Amino acid sequence: MKRSRSLILGFATCVALAVHGQDAPSGRRFDLPVPVGHEVKGLRVPLRTNEGRLDMLFDMESATRLDQENIEMHTVVIQTYNQETSQPDVKIDLHTAVMNLDHNLLTSKERILVSRNDFELTGDGLQFNSKNRQGRVTGNVRMVIYNRAQLDKPGEKKEGPANPGVSSP
């Protein structure tokens, strides 16, 4: 039970760190230059904030517009950027996904990988809102956290037996 709580807390912390201080630009629209019924290969689509900073970069091996609202993408890598430092932040790897342009919702029902320098998250599916940068990973979710010590805040009381003779701050 403690491990489950720790995993959930760790995931929530990583997600909070990934989006901390990064408000989604208002009014921005994700638009792909793909005509209905056509496939485009080797597509790279940057998403910028209202201030012109790179927010996300979508790299696709191929994309097909299914209709006015939906685009099917294959072998997709989404790189998000930290808005404070303009450095690469979270990377999302997808085999196949569908982007609904009306709702800015990217959905995949195949194995996914979400990674950053301090964690890796895998699952059997994903729903990701590109406008507010929030998502949900589904099925067989596994998370590996690197540098866990950095997640522990100084002065925070740790769970577990108390050490006699050691005072806590």
N, C-alpha and C positions, 0 to 999 in steps of 0.2 A: 504494500500500500504506500509506504514511504517512497519507494522507487517511482511509482506512478505519479505521485504528487511532485516529486523532483523533476521528472521528465516533463510534465505539463508546465511546471513553473519555468523550467529551462527553455522550453519552446516559447512560452509567452514572453519571456525576457528577450530571447533572440529576435522575435517578431517586433517587439517594442523597440529594440535597438535598431532594427532595420529601417523602421519608419520614423524614429524619433526626430522631431524637429523638421520633418519634411512634409509640408502640406502639399496636397495635390493642387496643381494649377487649375483654376476655375475656367470653364469655358473651352478647354482644350479638347479637340476631337481627334481620336485615332482614325486615320484614314489611310487606306492602302490603294495605290494606283493599279488596281487589278479590275479589268472589265468582267461583267457577269459571264460565267461559263468558260473563262479562259484561265490557263495556268501560266504563271510567271516563275521563272527559275532564278535563283541567286539574288534574292531581294533583301535589301538592308533598309530599314525604316527607322529614322531617329524620331523620338518624341521630345520636344523641348518645352520648357516652362514659358510662362508669359514674359519672363525676363530674358529669354533666349538661351538659358542654360540647358545642357543635355540632361534629360530626366531618365530616359530609357532608350535602349537601342535594340531593335528586333532584327535578328539575322535569321533568314529562312532559306532552306534549300529550294523549296517551292511553295507556291501559294495559289489557290484556286478560289475565285469568288463564286460561292454557291448561289447567292441571290444578293439583293441590295444590302441586307443586314449581316450576312454571315460569310466568313472567309475561312476555308480550310487550309491549314498550314502544316508543312512537313519538315521535320528536322529543324526545330526552332530553338534558338538560344536568345534569351532576353537578358540583357545586362542593365541593371538599374544603377543609377549614380547618386551619390550622396550630394544633396543640394547645398550643404555647407562647405564641402571641400572640393566638389566636382570630381571626386575620385570614384572609380568603380566600387560598387557596394555588393548587392546580391545578384547572383546569376541563376537563371532558371533554364534548365535543359528539358525539352519536350520532344517526343518522337512525332506525334500527331496531335494537333489541337484545332479547335474551331473558335474564332473570334467573332462575337456578336458586337457589331459596331454601334448599335443603338444603346446598348448597356455597358459598353467597354468591358465585356466579360469574356475572358479567355477560359475555355474548358478543355480538359484532356482526360481521357479515360484509359490512358496507357501509363506505363511506368514513368515517373518524373524524378528529377533531381533539383533541389534548391540548395545552393551553396554560397558560402561566404568564407572569409579567411578563418572564422572561428566556429563554424558549424557546417554540417551536411544533413539535409533532410530529404528522405526518399519516401515515395508512396505510390499507390496504384492509380491515382488520379489527382486532378487539381482543378480548382476554380479560382481564377485570379482576376481582380478588378484592376485594370490598368489605370483608371482615373484616380482611385484613392489608395492604390498600392496595397490592397489587402487581399488575402487569399485563404483558401482552405485546401488542405491536403487530405485525401481520403484513402482508405484501405491499406493495410499492411504498412503503416507509417513507422519509420525508423529515423531516429535523430542521433547524430554523433556530435557532441560538443567538444571542441578543442579549447584548451586554456580555461577550464572551468573555474580556476582560482580567480580569474578576472571578473567572473560573474558575482562572486561573493563580495559583498561590500564590507569595508573595514568597520569594525565596531558592531557588526550584526551578530546577534546571538545565534550560535550553531545548535542544531538538534543533536541529541546524543547525551551520553552520561557526562556529568560534570567532573572535572578533574579536581580532586581535593588539593588545596594549597595553591591553586591558581585563581587569581581574581580576574573577573572580566570587567572591561571598561564600562 
